[in-house]
Amino acid sequence: MKKPKKIRFNPYAFARVAVMRSKLLTRHDYNKLLKMELAEITRFLAETEYRQEIEKQAIKYQGTELLEIALLKNISRTFVKLMKISDLGLRVLISKFLGHQDIKNLKTLFRAYAKGAEFAEIEQLLVDSGSLNLEEMQKAHESKEYERLLHRIPIDDIAQMKTILNEFIEDKDLFVAENKLDRLYYYDLLQYTNTLPSSSKVFKEFITTEIDILNIKNLIKFKKNDLPEEKIKELLIFSGRVLGKKKLELMSETSGLLPVLDLLEKTIYKGPIQEGRRRYDESGVLASFELELDYYMLKKARSLSTKFLLTPDGILTYLFSKETEIKNLLMIIKSKELDMDEKFIEGHILAG
């Protein structure tokens, strides 16, 4: 791990982010959007921070497609804007955090490769995070030379990324490749957080909590699908906040989903697990747990952003909240297209 650039107090960047945070949509906004038709949603969002993207994309697209593309273009612009207003040390911090977007892009490219899909079929799913741009990803996909992208991703272990890529090209096991990429991203991010000053301990707490949440989601999914315990151990990340190696191995070795839920209810994640279990018992939908765990993370981000407004931690929790807003809007838009029940979607909106 290279010695990190010093993160300086940057009042301009912090003030700009405070303004950007104030423009995030509220629960009241979401309640209004849920009652609107698609055309009304488009007009509403065109009066917000999404105006620029909606007006530009409206020349070529309309309806659901217009909004989905505009939202992804907006978050790309947000990432690029943050990088521009930050000094070098802060840019490194932001790029490390946004590495998960690069990993998400890689996963999308991997899926397209496995299916033999053209770049045009996946372009709308890709996000320009500042490290990988659309032009680079298109060239890599069309030439099938994905290795050229790896050096652009802010993960130090290039050799391990190459190994994951080569294994995927050989066996096309998307499930394993995606989980290995997640593991690599979080291990690299944790190495980086260990080099930061103690004033950035909130960032590490947030990341290790996020690792716990990812492990819980995967454990629930793996146990529901009866994945062998050795396979589960290979795919978990043993660096979380409270779920260490011993606890995770015990849960991996436990037979069935319900005993694992019993063990999780004895941790600090008792609340979201119990509520997810209640929803799961009612609906039989495994995503009930994911919803509650995501809501837990959103509340944590909101809490930290309030306490550490003018710090790098405040910038990172804003990014998390912005990504959550995009997920909420995409879900609302999709629900309108599929004519889903308003009450059901309202229960799945993540907002403070």
N, C-alpha and C positions, 0 to 999 in steps of 0.2 A: 504493500500500500504506500503510495507516494505521500509525502508530507503535505497536508492540506493547506490551501491558501487561507490566510487569516481572514475571518469574517468580521468586518468592521461595522460599527454603528452607522447606519445609512438612513438618516431621517427622511430624505426625499423618497426613497423606495418604500419605507414603512408607511409614510403618509399616503402615498399613492395606493398602496394595498388597503389601507383603512377606508379610503373612498370606494375602492372596488368592492370591498366587503359590504359596505352599506347599500350597495345596489343588488345584492343577492335577493332572490325572490323569498317571500315569507310564506308561512302557512296560509295566510289570508289570500295571497296571490294564487296559490295552488287551488284553494277552494273555489275561487272564481274561474280558473281555467277548466276545472272539472265540469263546470256547468256550461261551457262554451262548445260550439261546433268548431270544426277545424279551421274554417275561414276566420272566425272570431279570434281563435288562438293566434293565428298568424298576425292579425292586426294588433292584438295585445302585445305580442312579443316584438313587433316592429316599432313599438314605442319604448322599448327597453334597450339594454346593452346589446341586444341581438339585431338591432336595426340595420347596421352596415352589412352583415352577412345575408340577411333576408332580402334586402333590396338588390344586392349583387347577384344572388342565386336565383331570384325570381325571373331573371331574363331567360333562364334555361329550364328551370324546374317549377313545379307547382304541387300543391297539396302536401301529403305526408312526406314525399321525397324532398320537397323544398325545405321543410322544417328540419328533417333529420340531417341533411347536408349542412344547413346553416348552423345548427347547433355544434356540429363537430368542427366546422371552420371557426366558429367563435372561440371554442376552447383552445384550438391551435393558436389563434391570435393572442389569447390570454397568456399562454405559455411563452410565446415569443416576446410579448410586451414585458413580462416579468424579467426575462433574461436581459432585455435591453436596459431597463432602469436599475439593474443591480450591478454592484462592483464584482470583481473577479471571484473573490471568496464566496460571496452569496450566490453567484451564478453556478459555481461548482456544487454547492449545497442543493440548489433547486434542481440542477440536472441529475444529481444522484437520486433525489426523491422521484423525479419524473422518469427515472429509468423503467418504472413499471409500465409506462406508456410505450416505451420502446419495446419492452418484452411483449406487450399486448400486440403491437404491430408485427413483431416476429411470428407470434402465434397465428395471426391472421394470414401471413404469407405462407406459413407452414401448411395451414389448412387448405389454402388455395393450391399449393403445390401437390398435396395429396389427392385433391379432387380434379386436378388438371384444369383449374379455372383460369380464365384470362384476368389480366390486371384490372380491366374496366369493371369486372364483376365484384371486385373487393375494394376499389379505390375509395368508395364512400365510407368504408369501415376503418380506414387508416387515419391516424391523427398525427399531424406534424407537431412533434413535441420540442423541436429545436435541435435535437440530436440527429434524427432521421427526417429527411424531407421527402415529399411524394415523388419527386423526380428520381432521387436515389433509389427509392424502393421499387419504382417501376423498372428501372434499368436492371436491378438485381433480379427481379421476378422474371422478366422477359428473357434474361440471359441464363437464369437459374444459378447465378453466381452470388449466392446469399452471403458468402463469407466476406464480401466487400463491405457489408453493412456492420459487421461485428466490431470493427475498429472505431466506428462512430458512436457505439453505445457506451455510456459511462460506467462500464463494469471492468474492473482491472484484470480479471482472470480470462483473458482472451482465449487461452488454450482450452479451458473448460467449455467455453461457448462453442468453439470449433468442434470439440468432441461431441457435444449434444447435437450440433448440426449434422455432423457426419453420421452419427448413429441414426438420426431421423431419416436422412436421405437413404440410408441402407435398408431400414426396416419399416419406415413410415408409421411408427407407433406414436401417434399424436398425443395420446394420454400421458405417456411417460415423458415425452419431450417437453410438454407444457409444464408438468410438475417440476421437472429438473430446472427449467428456466426460472420458475418462481423461486425455487430454493437458491439458485445461484444469485439472483437479484437480491434477496433478503440477506444472504450471508455477506455479500459485498457491501450492502448498505450498512450492516451492523459493524463491519470492519471500519468503515468510514466514520460512523458515529463514535467509535472508540477513540478516534484521533481528535475529536472536537473538545473544546474547553467545557468545564463543568457547567457553564452558563447555558449550554445547549442540552442539558440533561432531559428537558421536556421532549425534545425531538426524539431522543432514544426511547423514552417511555412510550411515546406515541407509536413508534415503529415496532417495538417489542409487543405492544398490545395488538397491533395489526397482525403480527405473526401469530399470536395466540388465536385470534379470530379466524385467520386462514386455516390454522391447524384444526380448530373445532369444526369448521365447515367441512373440511376434507374428511375428518374422522367420522362425522355423521353420514356423509355420502359413502365413504368406503365401507362402513359397517352395514349400512342399508343394502349395499350391493355385495356383501359377503366377500370382500377382498381379503386374501390371505394375510395374516399378521405380518409376515416378513416383508411382503410387498408394501404394506401400510407404513412400516418403519422406514423403508427406503424413501418414501415420498413426503414424510413429515419434516418439519424444520425445528431442530432442537435448540432454539435460541430465543424462545418467547419470554414474556414478562413473568408469568407465574407457572406456565405449563412447561416445565423442564423435561429433560430426557427421561428421567425415571417415571414421571407421571404419564408422559405420552406413550412410553413403552408398555406401562401397565394397561392403559386404555386400548392399545393395539392388541394386546394379548387377551383382553376381555371378550367373551363370546356374546355377540349380538349387540344391537343398538341400544336397547333400554338400559342395560347395566352401565354403558358408557355415559348415557345421559344422567344416571344417578351419580356417577363420579364427578361429572361436570357441575352438577348442582351444589357440590361441596366447595366450589371455587368462587372467586369474585364475579364470575359470569353466571351466577345463579339466576339473576333476574331475567336476562334474555333467554336463557335455556328453559326456564319454567314457562315463560310466556310463549316461546316457540313450541314447546311441548303441548301447551293447551291448544294452540292453533292447529298443530299437527294432528292432535287427537280428534279435533272437530272436522278437519278437511282431508286429512291423509296426504297433504301436500308437503313434501320435504322442504320446499323453499320457505316455509314458515319460519324455520330456524335461521335461514340466511337473512330474512327480512329483519328479525329481531336483533341479530348480531350486527347488521349494518347500521341499524338505528342506534345501537349502543356506541358504535364508533363515531357516528355523527354527533351524538351528545358529547362525547369526549372531546372531539375537535372543537365544538362550539365553546365548551368550558375552557379549554386551553387558549383558544383565540381571544377570549375575553380577558384572561389573566395576563397573557403575554402578547399584547397587541403590538407594541413597538419593538419586536424582536424577530429574529429569523424563524422562531417557532410559530409566531403569529402568521408569517407568510405561508408556511407549510400547511398550517391548519386551514388557512383560506383556500389554498389549492384543493385540499380534500373536500371542503364545502362546495367549491365550484364544480368539481367533478360529480359530486352528489346531485347538485342542481341539474346538470346535464342528464344524468340517469333518470331523475324524476320527470323531466320534460319529455324525454324519449318514451318513457312508460305511458305518460298521459296521451301522447300523440298516437302511439300504437294502440292504446285502448279505444280511441275514437275510431280508428280504422277498422278494428275488430268488433266494435259495438259492445264493449264489455261493460259490466255493471259498475256504475259510478261509485257506489259504496265500497265495492271490492277494491277498486283502484285507490280510493281515498285512504284505505287502511294500509296501503303499501307505499304511500308517499313518505319519504324520509325528510322531515322538516322539524325544526325546533319550535 
